[in-house]
């Protein structure tokens, strides 16, 4: 089932999400729904807060970037990078920071260059609640860092400089009011009914 994606301005996007356990209700269905929602919106990652749930869960599938990154020995290629992250903890971010144009399904029609570390080491539980640890580089590392920010209550626009944030303020306000065209179902926190 496709879930509505929560838009910029909703308080759930600013909450530090809570850990869950194996008894979380309908978890398998939620994971399936999150993948379906992400694919429908043409995303490469989706965090639970983006569908209104303040829990430490996100899903990723980097296959749309598969053409853009060369394989690096010992690392999963981004084109085969499809995973579920439950209760993840970033152990370390390292390597040179590099800029890449990022967007977000909760902030449609805005993309900006964001600096992030080239590498990340992350510990998490998979969909079977088995503990995993993986080291990621390049675009796979970036996707995980972006989604991890969501469960920490942060958004990619928080990483922009003060001038850029000021320039985007009216666009961000419009998004929160639902004054934006999107090809997927969204929930806007300040939408005026009957427009």
C-alpha positions as CSV (number, residue, x, y, z in Angstrom):
1,X,0.0,0.0,0.0
2,X,1.3,3.4,-0.9
3,X,1.5,5.7,2.2
4,X,1.3,9.5,2.1
5,X,4.7,11.1,2.5
6,X,4.8,13.8,5.2
7,X,5.9,17.2,3.9
8,X,8.4,19.7,5.3
9,X,7.1,21.5,8.3
10,X,5.5,18.5,10.0
11,X,6.8,18.1,13.6
12,X,7.4,14.3,13.1
13,X,10.3,15.2,10.7
14,X,12.1,17.0,13.6
15,X,11.7,14.3,16.3
16,X,14.6,12.0,17.2
17,X,13.0,8.7,16.4
18,X,12.6,5.8,18.9
19,X,14.0,2.3,18.7
20,X,11.6,-0.6,18.0
21,X,11.7,-4.3,18.8
22,X,10.6,-7.4,17.0
23,X,7.0,-7.0,18.3
24,X,6.4,-3.7,16.5
25,X,2.9,-4.1,15.0
26,X,2.8,-5.1,11.3
27,X,6.5,-4.4,10.8
28,X,6.8,-6.6,7.7
29,X,3.8,-4.9,6.1
30,X,5.2,-1.5,7.0
31,X,8.6,-2.3,5.4
32,X,6.8,-3.6,2.2
33,X,4.6,-0.4,2.2
34,X,7.7,1.8,2.6
35,X,9.4,0.2,-0.4
36,X,6.3,0.5,-2.5
37,X,5.9,4.2,-1.4
38,X,9.5,4.9,-2.2
39,X,9.4,3.3,-5.6
40,X,6.1,5.1,-6.5
41,X,7.8,8.5,-5.6
42,X,11.0,7.5,-7.5
43,X,13.1,7.8,-4.4
44,X,16.3,5.9,-3.4
45,X,15.6,6.0,0.4
46,X,12.6,6.5,2.7
47,X,12.7,6.8,6.5
48,X,9.7,6.0,8.8
49,X,9.3,9.7,10.0
50,X,8.6,10.5,6.3
51,X,5.5,8.4,6.6
52,X,4.6,9.9,9.9
53,X,6.1,7.3,12.2
54,X,8.8,8.5,14.7
55,X,10.7,5.1,14.7
56,X,14.3,4.2,13.8
57,X,13.7,2.5,10.5
58,X,14.6,3.3,6.9
59,X,14.7,1.5,3.6
60,X,17.1,2.1,0.7
61,X,17.5,1.0,-2.9
62,X,20.4,2.7,-4.8
63,X,19.7,0.9,-8.1
64,X,18.6,4.2,-9.9
65,X,22.2,5.4,-9.3
66,X,23.7,2.1,-10.6
67,X,25.0,3.6,-13.8
68,X,26.8,6.5,-11.9
69,X,29.2,4.7,-9.7
70,X,32.0,2.3,-10.5
71,X,32.4,-0.9,-8.5
72,X,34.8,-0.6,-5.7
73,X,36.4,-3.9,-4.5
74,X,34.9,-5.3,-1.3
75,X,32.0,-2.8,-1.3
76,X,28.5,-3.5,-2.5
77,X,27.8,-1.6,-5.6
78,X,25.1,1.0,-5.3
79,X,23.1,-0.7,-8.0
80,X,22.8,-3.8,-5.8
81,X,22.3,-1.7,-2.6
82,X,18.8,-2.6,-1.3
83,X,18.5,-2.9,2.4
84,X,16.3,-2.4,5.5
85,X,17.9,-0.6,8.5
86,X,16.3,-1.0,11.9
87,X,17.7,0.8,15.0
88,X,20.8,1.8,13.1
89,X,23.8,3.5,14.7
90,X,26.5,5.2,12.7
91,X,29.7,4.1,14.2
92,X,31.8,6.5,12.2
93,X,31.8,8.8,9.2
94,X,35.2,9.4,7.7
95,X,37.1,10.3,4.5
96,X,37.0,13.6,2.6
97,X,33.7,15.4,2.4
98,X,32.3,15.7,-1.1
99,X,29.4,17.6,-2.6
100,X,26.4,16.0,-4.4
101,X,23.1,17.4,-5.4
102,X,20.5,15.9,-3.0
103,X,16.7,16.1,-2.9
104,X,14.2,14.7,-0.5
105,X,10.7,13.2,-1.0
106,X,9.4,15.3,1.9
107,X,10.8,18.5,0.3
108,X,9.7,18.1,-3.4
109,X,11.2,20.4,-6.1
110,X,14.2,21.5,-4.1
111,X,17.7,20.0,-4.7
112,X,20.9,21.4,-3.4
113,X,24.6,20.4,-3.2
114,X,25.3,18.9,0.3
115,X,28.7,18.0,1.7
116,X,29.0,14.6,3.3
117,X,31.8,12.3,4.3
118,X,32.8,9.8,1.6
119,X,32.6,6.7,4.0
120,X,30.4,5.5,6.7
121,X,30.5,2.5,9.1
122,X,27.0,1.6,10.3
123,X,25.6,-1.0,12.7
124,X,22.0,-2.0,12.4
125,X,19.4,-4.8,12.5
126,X,18.1,-6.2,9.3
127,X,14.4,-7.1,8.6
128,X,15.0,-10.4,10.4
129,X,16.3,-8.5,13.5
130,X,19.8,-9.9,12.9
131,X,22.6,-7.6,13.8
132,X,24.7,-6.3,10.8
133,X,27.6,-4.0,10.4
134,X,28.6,-2.6,7.0
135,X,31.1,-0.1,5.7
136,X,29.8,2.0,2.7
137,X,31.5,4.4,0.3
138,X,30.3,6.9,-2.2
139,X,26.7,7.1,-3.1
140,X,25.7,4.2,-0.9
141,X,27.3,6.0,2.1
142,X,25.5,9.2,1.1
143,X,22.1,7.6,0.8
144,X,22.5,6.1,4.3
145,X,23.7,9.4,5.8
146,X,20.7,11.2,4.4
147,X,18.2,8.7,5.7
148,X,20.0,8.4,9.1
149,X,19.6,12.2,9.4
150,X,15.8,11.7,9.1
151,X,15.7,9.4,12.2
152,X,17.8,12.0,14.0
153,X,15.2,14.7,13.2
154,X,17.4,16.4,10.7
155,X,16.9,17.3,7.0
156,X,19.3,18.0,4.2
157,X,18.4,21.7,4.1
158,X,19.8,22.0,7.7
159,X,23.3,21.4,6.1
160,X,23.0,24.5,3.9
161,X,24.5,27.8,4.6
162,X,22.5,30.7,6.1
163,X,22.2,32.6,2.8
164,X,21.0,29.5,0.9
165,X,18.5,28.8,3.7
166,X,17.1,32.3,3.5
167,X,16.8,32.0,-0.3
168,X,14.8,28.8,0.1
169,X,12.5,30.0,2.9
170,X,9.5,30.9,0.8
171,X,9.7,27.7,-1.2
172,X,9.9,25.6,2.0
173,X,6.9,27.6,3.4
174,X,4.9,26.9,0.2
175,X,5.7,23.1,0.5
176,X,4.4,23.0,4.1
177,X,1.2,24.6,2.9
178,X,0.8,22.2,0.0
179,X,1.5,24.8,-2.7
180,X,3.6,22.4,-4.8
181,X,2.9,19.9,-7.6
182,X,3.9,16.3,-6.8
183,X,3.2,13.0,-8.6
184,X,2.8,11.1,-5.3
185,X,0.5,11.3,-2.3
186,X,1.6,13.7,0.4
187,X,0.4,15.0,3.7
188,X,1.0,18.8,4.2
189,X,1.0,20.2,7.8
190,X,-0.4,23.6,6.9
191,X,-2.5,22.9,3.9
192,X,-5.6,25.1,3.7
193,X,-8.7,22.9,2.9
194,X,-11.0,23.8,0.1
195,X,-8.3,25.7,-2.0
